[in-house]
């Protein structure tokens, strides 16, 4: 699974200190939670740009909105 974050965010510093990650989704209507655990790897360079081009325009807009908060 690929998760993207802005390299200017505090999240990058946190991932450098601790590579263990966990992603949780909670569906309130069913009270069902999914939890994924793993380790992180940070890719910066040509591969990052190649993968970012595969992200939908809608998702990129959501990332820009989240970074503006």
Residue pairs with C-beta under 8 A, 6 or more apart in sequence:
1 23
1 36
1 38
2 51
3 21
3 23
4 51
4 52
4 55
4 63
5 11
5 12
6 63
6 67
7 44
8 67
9 67
12 42
15 21
15 40
15 42
16 42
19 39
19 40
19 41
20 37
20 38
20 39
20 40
21 37
21 38
21 39
21 40
22 35
22 36
22 37
22 38
23 35
23 36
24 33
24 34
24 35
24 36
25 33
25 34
26 32
26 33
27 33
43 51
52 60
